[in-house]
Amino acid sequence: MSNEAVNSEFIDFSQFHTALDDVDLLAYKGAILKVSGLTIESNGPEIGLGQICQIQLKNGNMVMAEVIGFRDGNLILLPLEHIDGISPGDTVIALDKPREIAIDENILGRVLDGLGRPIDGKGPLTGGEKKRLDNTSPPPLTREMITEPLALGIRAIDGMLTCGKGQRIGIFAGSGVGKSVLLGEIANGSDADVNVVALVGERGREVREFLEKDLGAKGMAKSVVVVATSDSAPIERVKAGFVAATIAEYFRDNGKDVLFMMDSITRFAQAQREVGLAAGEPPASKGYCPSVFSLLPRLLERLGCNDKGSITGIITVLAEGDDLSDPVADSARSLLDGHIVLSRKLADRGHYPAIDILQSVSRLMNTVVSEEHKKAAVKFKEIYATYNDAEDLISIGAFSPGSNKRIDGSVALIDRIHAFLVQAIRERTSFEETASQVVEIAGAWDMLLSSGPAPTPMAVAASQ
């Protein structure tokens, strides 16, 4: 037989090699012993903490579960889905594959659940690149310095609390003060290349409202949304944050400037509290387990810059009872690079966005804006603080115009300040124009203070 004939009979085994990579080579098994609350106890298989297994129910359904602890040589499992129909003796099968998600550019515009499965009816993910969900954060010395501003399209933030590319900043507020609406506006107006949004513990009704009303078609076109509603299993709500972080890392590694938004990290922490208590962890501060406070940095440190791109984090923090000293809020504030506080008092007045610029701070603003912008922002806050301190006296007529030049100046400029801070839905101002307005208001303040007598309406008009 000739060599050509022999070669023609050779089979290309490369396709089988690819298929073997996707096969679970280990199929260790165990059996369900009992169910207690949220947890399941089984007498095997022999796998480690954090690994995934599959429970085969007698009705034919398959339920995924994660190992969260051990008790007397048995595994403690937490299901990733609802376990209706589970019974003693059901088989538990170890899965050897790591947790991964298929990603490529076509994932933009998609809506996924907390485990990375599509829920938008557009078919399965077709990405050719698989990314593990349990990635580590970039090594500290490989992180690029944050030196460039990222315009978010909100004047109060761009002008007074400027955010840098790769910065992580929190939006702190009680319920119903406008966090979700503000996130939608930022997603629509920012200069980021890609948005990755994680909705954790949200009411099911609000998801579609956020997608269609707050985010809109324009924002959705450059976004990926990961959803784990309040009725999802607690482990799924936890995993939703890491699925979103993995997607953001993919685009960052491809040289994009990514905007990562999570609403909210408080419900993410509450889900981990359920997981920890179910695993037998002792409750600590306000019922939160120690694992909650170790999990927060694991997620947040994955954001930021590397040598290819950036992930800027906008994280909402639900302050229970408007208490900014809540354990999760306090821990998040120590991990983030700044905080934006939404005021219920401002919201009640119809002041949108209800950002209290006096309680808010961006730790990196001074490194990403010009010296002129920085000095003007300080004066802007000074004017606003001066007026707020004297507002009660002014309202009741106890302040005599001309008795205090600084208060007179703040009264003369307060309407311009309010016009700057209040911004209508879908109203957009460029970063350059925003900075220019801050500088103009600060310049008017200097002019009024340097003038001799107290400012008159004519002097105010001239300064404008």
C-alpha positions in Angstrom: 0.0 0.0 0.0 1.4 3.4 -0.9 2.2 6.1 1.6 -0.5 8.3 0.0 -3.1 5.6 0.6 -2.0 5.1 4.2 -2.1 8.9 4.9 -5.6 9.1 3.4 -6.9 6.6 5.9 -5.6 8.5 8.9 -8.3 10.0 11.1 -8.2 13.5 12.4 -8.5 13.0 16.2 -8.3 16.7 17.1 -12.1 17.0 17.3 -12.1 14.1 19.8 -9.5 15.8 21.9 -11.7 18.9 22.1 -14.7 16.7 23.2 -12.6 15.0 25.9 -11.7 18.4 27.4 -15.4 18.9 28.1 -16.0 15.4 29.7 -16.2 15.0 33.4 -13.4 12.5 33.9 -14.2 12.1 37.6 -17.7 11.0 38.6 -17.3 10.4 42.3 -20.7 9.8 43.9 -22.5 10.2 47.2 -26.0 10.2 48.6 -28.3 12.6 50.3 -28.6 12.1 54.0 -30.8 15.0 55.1 -32.0 18.5 54.4 -31.9 21.1 57.1 -33.2 24.6 56.2 -31.3 25.8 53.2 -28.5 23.2 53.4 -28.2 19.6 52.3 -26.0 17.0 53.9 -24.5 14.1 51.9 -22.0 11.3 52.6 -19.9 12.1 49.6 -18.4 12.6 47.1 -14.9 13.4 48.2 -14.5 16.9 46.9 -13.3 20.2 48.5 -14.8 23.4 49.7 -16.2 25.6 46.9 -16.5 22.8 44.4 -19.6 22.1 42.4 -21.6 18.9 42.4 -24.9 17.7 40.8 -27.8 16.2 42.7 -29.8 13.7 40.6 -33.4 13.7 41.9 -35.7 10.7 41.6 -38.1 12.7 39.4 -35.3 13.0 36.8 -34.4 16.6 37.6 -30.8 17.7 38.1 -29.9 20.3 40.7 -26.5 22.0 41.0 -25.0 22.6 44.5 -21.8 24.0 46.0 -19.8 22.6 48.9 -19.9 25.2 51.7 -18.7 23.1 54.6 -18.2 19.8 56.4 -19.8 18.1 59.4 -18.7 14.8 60.9 -17.1 13.7 57.7 -20.1 14.6 55.6 -20.5 17.4 53.0 -22.7 20.4 53.6 -24.1 21.5 50.3 -26.0 24.7 49.3 -28.2 24.3 46.2 -27.8 26.8 43.4 -31.5 26.2 42.4 -34.7 25.3 44.1 -34.8 21.7 45.4 -38.4 20.7 45.3 -38.6 16.9 45.1 -35.3 16.1 46.8 -35.4 13.0 49.0 -32.9 10.9 51.1 -30.8 8.7 49.0 -30.7 10.9 45.9 -27.4 10.6 44.1 -24.7 13.4 44.4 -22.2 13.4 41.6 -19.0 15.4 41.6 -18.3 17.7 38.7 -14.6 18.1 37.7 -15.1 21.1 35.4 -14.3 24.6 36.9 -17.0 27.2 36.8 -16.7 29.0 33.5 -18.7 31.3 31.2 -18.3 31.5 27.4 -17.6 35.1 26.4 -17.0 37.1 23.2 -18.1 40.4 21.8 -21.5 39.0 21.0 -22.4 38.9 24.7 -23.1 42.7 24.5 -26.9 43.3 24.8 -27.5 40.0 26.6 -29.2 39.4 30.0 -27.9 36.6 32.1 -29.0 35.0 35.4 -26.7 34.8 38.4 -25.1 31.6 37.2 -24.3 33.1 33.7 -27.1 31.4 31.8 -29.1 33.6 29.3 -32.6 34.5 30.3 -33.4 36.9 27.4 -34.7 34.3 25.0 -31.9 35.0 22.5 -30.4 31.5 22.6 -27.3 30.2 24.3 -24.0 32.1 24.6 -21.8 31.4 21.6 -18.5 32.8 22.9 -15.4 30.9 21.9 -13.4 32.0 25.0 -14.1 30.4 28.4 -13.4 32.4 31.5 -13.3 31.1 35.0 -15.5 32.8 37.6 -13.0 32.5 40.4 -10.2 34.6 39.0 -7.8 36.5 41.2 -7.4 40.2 41.3 -4.6 41.9 39.3 -1.3 41.9 41.3 -0.8 45.3 42.9 2.4 46.1 41.0 0.8 45.4 37.6 -2.0 48.0 38.2 -1.7 51.1 36.2 -1.9 54.4 38.0 -5.3 56.2 37.8 -4.6 59.5 36.0 -7.5 60.0 33.6 -11.0 61.1 34.4 -14.0 59.1 33.3 -17.0 61.3 32.5 -20.2 59.8 33.8 -22.6 62.4 32.3 -23.9 63.6 35.7 -22.8 67.2 36.5 -22.8 66.9 40.2 -20.4 63.9 39.9 -18.2 65.1 37.0 -17.9 68.6 38.5 -17.6 68.0 42.2 -16.8 64.2 42.7 -14.8 63.5 39.5 -14.3 59.7 39.0 -11.1 58.3 37.4 -10.8 55.4 35.0 -10.3 52.4 37.3 -11.7 54.0 40.4 -14.3 52.3 42.6 -16.9 54.5 44.1 -20.0 53.8 46.2 -23.5 55.3 46.0 -24.8 55.3 49.5 -28.5 55.8 50.1 -31.6 54.4 51.8 -34.4 52.7 49.8 -36.4 54.8 47.3 -33.9 57.7 47.0 -33.0 57.1 43.3 -30.0 54.8 43.2 -31.3 52.6 40.3 -32.4 55.6 38.2 -29.0 57.2 38.7 -27.3 54.0 37.6 -29.3 54.0 34.4 -28.4 57.6 33.7 -24.7 56.9 34.3 -24.9 53.9 32.0 -26.4 56.0 29.2 -24.2 59.1 29.7 -20.7 57.7 30.6 -17.7 57.7 28.2 -17.1 54.0 29.0 -16.8 51.5 26.1 -18.8 48.8 27.8 -21.2 48.6 30.8 -21.5 45.5 32.9 -24.5 45.7 35.3 -25.2 43.3 38.2 -28.7 43.5 39.7 -28.5 41.5 42.9 -31.5 40.9 45.1 -33.7 43.3 43.1 -37.5 42.9 42.9 -38.5 41.0 39.7 -40.8 43.9 38.7 -37.9 46.3 38.7 -35.6 44.3 36.3 -37.6 45.0 33.1 -38.2 48.5 34.2 -34.5 49.1 34.6 -33.7 47.5 31.3 -36.3 49.3 29.2 -36.8 52.6 31.1 -33.6 53.4 32.9 -31.1 51.7 30.7 -33.0 52.0 27.4 -32.0 50.7 24.0 -29.0 52.9 23.6 -27.5 51.9 27.0 -28.4 48.2 26.5 -26.5 48.1 23.2 -23.2 48.4 25.0 -24.1 46.6 28.1 -24.3 43.1 29.7 -26.8 42.7 32.5 -26.6 39.9 35.1 -29.7 39.4 37.2 -30.3 37.5 40.4 -33.7 38.6 41.8 -34.7 38.5 45.5 -36.3 35.1 45.2 -33.1 33.5 43.7 -31.2 31.0 45.8 -28.7 32.9 48.1 -25.7 31.3 46.4 -26.9 32.5 43.0 -27.2 36.0 44.3 -23.6 35.7 45.5 -22.4 34.2 42.2 -24.1 37.0 40.2 -21.4 39.5 41.4 -18.6 37.2 40.3 -20.2 36.4 36.9 -20.4 40.2 36.2 -16.8 40.7 37.4 -15.6 37.9 35.0 -17.4 39.5 32.1 -15.9 42.9 32.9 -12.4 41.4 33.2 -12.8 39.9 29.6 -13.4 43.3 28.1 -10.7 45.0 30.2 -8.2 42.4 29.0 -9.2 43.4 25.5 -8.2 47.0 26.1 -11.6 48.4 26.9 -12.6 51.0 29.5 -15.4 49.1 31.4 -18.0 50.5 33.7 -19.0 47.9 36.3 -22.2 48.7 38.2 -23.7 46.7 41.0 -27.1 47.3 42.6 -26.6 46.5 45.4 -23.6 45.2 47.3 -25.7 45.2 50.5 -28.0 42.5 49.1 -24.9 40.7 47.9 -23.6 40.7 51.5 -27.0 39.6 52.8 -27.0 36.6 50.5 -23.5 35.7 51.8 -24.9 36.1 55.3 -27.6 33.5 54.5 -24.9 31.2 53.1 -22.6 31.6 56.1 -25.4 31.1 58.7 -26.5 28.0 56.8 -22.9 26.6 56.9 -22.8 27.1 60.7 -20.8 30.3 60.9 -21.3 32.4 64.1 -23.1 35.7 63.5 -21.0 38.7 64.3 -21.8 42.4 63.7 -25.6 42.8 63.3 -25.9 39.1 62.3 -23.3 39.3 59.5 -20.8 36.4 59.4 -17.1 36.8 59.2 -17.2 35.4 55.6 -19.2 38.4 54.5 -16.3 40.8 55.2 -13.8 38.6 53.6 -15.9 38.2 50.5 -16.3 41.9 49.8 -12.7 42.6 49.0 -12.5 39.4 46.9 -15.0 41.0 44.6 -14.1 44.7 44.8 -10.3 44.1 44.3 -11.0 42.4 40.9 -12.1 45.9 39.7 -9.6 48.6 38.7 -6.8 48.9 36.1 -4.3 46.5 34.7 -1.8 47.0 31.9 -4.4 46.6 29.2 -7.6 48.4 30.2 -9.7 49.6 33.2 -12.8 48.6 35.2 -14.4 51.5 36.9 -16.8 50.4 39.7 -20.0 52.2 40.6 -21.4 50.2 43.5 -24.7 51.0 45.3 -24.8 50.5 49.0 -28.3 50.3 50.6 -28.0 52.0 54.0 -30.7 50.3 56.1 -32.8 52.9 57.8 -30.5 55.6 56.2 -27.8 54.5 58.6 -24.5 55.1 57.0 -22.7 53.4 59.9 -24.3 50.0 59.0 -21.6 47.3 59.0 -21.8 46.6 55.3 -21.8 50.3 54.5 -18.9 51.0 56.8 -16.9 48.1 55.4 -17.6 49.1 51.8 -16.6 52.7 52.5 -13.2 51.5 53.7 -12.7 49.4 50.5 -13.9 51.9 47.9 -12.1 55.0 46.5 -14.9 57.4 47.4 -18.5 57.6 48.3 -21.5 59.5 46.8 -24.3 60.0 49.4 -27.9 60.4 48.2 -30.0 62.6 50.6 -33.6 61.7 51.3 -34.1 65.4 52.3 -33.1 66.5 48.8 -35.1 63.7 47.1 -38.2 64.8 49.0 -37.7 68.3 47.6 -37.7 66.9 44.0 -33.9 67.6 43.8 -32.6 65.0 41.2 -30.1 63.6 41.4 -30.3 63.8 45.2 -26.5 64.0 45.7 -25.3 65.6 48.9 -22.0 67.0 47.7 -21.0 68.0 51.2 -21.1 64.5 52.6 -19.6 62.9 49.4 -16.0 62.6 48.4 -13.9 61.2 45.5 -10.5 60.2 46.8 -8.9 60.4 43.4 -10.5 63.6 42.1 -7.3 65.6 42.9 -5.2 63.4 40.7 -7.4 63.3 37.6 -8.5 67.0 37.2 -6.7 70.2 36.5 -5.5 72.5 39.2 -8.1 75.1 38.2 -10.9 72.6 38.3 -9.8 71.4 41.7 -9.6 74.8 43.3 -13.0 75.8 41.8 -14.7 72.7 43.2 -13.4 73.6 46.7 -14.9 77.1 46.4 -18.2 75.7 45.0 -18.6 73.5 48.1 -17.7 76.5 50.3 -20.5 78.5 48.7 -23.0 75.7 49.1 -22.0 75.0 52.7 -22.2 78.7 53.6 -25.7 78.9 52.3 -26.8 75.6 54.0 -25.5 76.8 57.4 -27.5 80.1 57.1 -30.6 78.7 55.4 -32.8 78.6 58.5 -31.9 82.2 59.4 -32.6 83.3 55.8 -35.9 81.4 55.7 -37.3 83.0 58.8 -36.1 86.5 57.9 -33.6 86.7 60.8 -30.6 87.4 58.5 -30.0 91.0 57.7 -28.6 91.5 54.2 -25.2 93.3 54.2 -24.2 92.0 57.7 -22.1 89.1 56.3 -20.5 89.3 52.9 -20.0 85.6 52.6 -23.7 84.8 53.3 -24.7 87.6 50.9 -22.5 86.0 48.2 -23.9 82.6 48.8 -27.5 83.9 48.5 -26.6 85.6 45.3 -25.2 82.4 43.7 -27.5 79.7 45.2 -29.8 79.7 42.2 -26.9 79.1 39.8 -25.7 76.3 42.1 -29.0 74.6 42.2 -29.4 74.9 38.4 -26.0 73.1 38.1 -26.7 70.3 40.6 -30.2 69.6 39.4 -30.3 67.6 36.2 -33.2 66.3 34.3 -33.5 62.7 33.1 -31.5 62.1 29.8 -30.0 65.6 30.1 -26.4 65.5 29.1 -23.5 67.9 29.7 -20.0 67.2 28.4 -17.1 67.0 31.0 -15.5 70.1 29.6 -18.7 72.1 29.8 -19.3 70.9 33.4 -15.8 71.9 34.5 -16.2 75.3 32.8 -19.4 75.9 34.8 -17.8 75.1 38.1 -14.9 77.5 37.3 -17.4 80.2 36.3 -19.4 79.9 39.6 -16.2 80.0 41.6 -15.0 83.0 39.7 -18.3 84.8 40.4 -17.8 84.0 44.1 -14.3 85.6 44.1 -15.6 88.7 42.4 -18.5 89.1 44.9 -16.2 88.7 47.9 -13.6 91.2 46.5 -16.2 93.9 45.9 -16.7 96.5 48.5 -20.4 96.6 49.6 -22.7 93.6 49.8 -23.6 92.3 46.3 -26.7 93.7 44.7 -28.9 92.1 42.1 -27.1 94.3 39.5 -23.7 93.0 40.7 -24.9 89.4 40.5 -26.2 90.0 36.9 -22.9 91.5 36.0 -20.9 88.6 37.4 -22.9 86.2 35.3 
